[in-house]
Amino acid sequence: MGFARFLHMLGQCLWIGGGIAAMTLAISSRGEHPSLRAAVYRLLGRIQAVVIAPGAVITVLSGIWLTMGMARVGRSEELGKAGLATMQGAGIIAGILVLFVALPTANLLARVSVPDEKGQMSPAFERLRKRQMIVSSVAGVLAVLALAGARLF
């Protein structure tokens, strides 16, 4: 169980830390020249694929491993507690959002992050940027709720 806890905390650090770094970069790039902004969004696609998504996978899978371990060692009465249920529910939903919406959106966003000859970004860029902002914000709030779930309830 100790190794599963280590993986769970490592995944949380990657996921939430990567998300905060990505949010900071995206907000900081708003007023920059389109070519620099395009480069930032290509980097954000890599951060999503190399840090955030793997962190979400590690967190969710190790959380499932920890839950199964609790049931195996006779601590099943803890499985029904509100805090643990909040952690599990919010974490799984956030993980699904990261893997099946935010990661593909970040990859698409990285591909369309090329300014035209006038220095303007395509309309697809703005649409995908807004989708990424909303989905990542919701997933981030759920991830923090999951992190706090066991302590708050």
HELIX and SHEET records of a PDB file:
HELIX    1   1 GLY A    2  SER A   28  1                                  27    
HELIX    2   2 PRO A   34  ILE A   47  1                                  14    
HELIX    3   3 GLN A   48  ILE A   52  3                                   5    
HELIX    4   4 ALA A   53  ARG A   72  1                                  20    
HELIX    5   5 SER A   76  GLY A   80  5                                   5    
HELIX    6   6 ALA A   82  LEU A   97  1                                  16    
HELIX    7   7 VAL A   98  ALA A  102  3                                   5    
HELIX    8   8 LEU A  103  VAL A  112  1                                  10    
HELIX    9   9 PRO A  123  LEU A  152  1                                  30    
END                                                                             
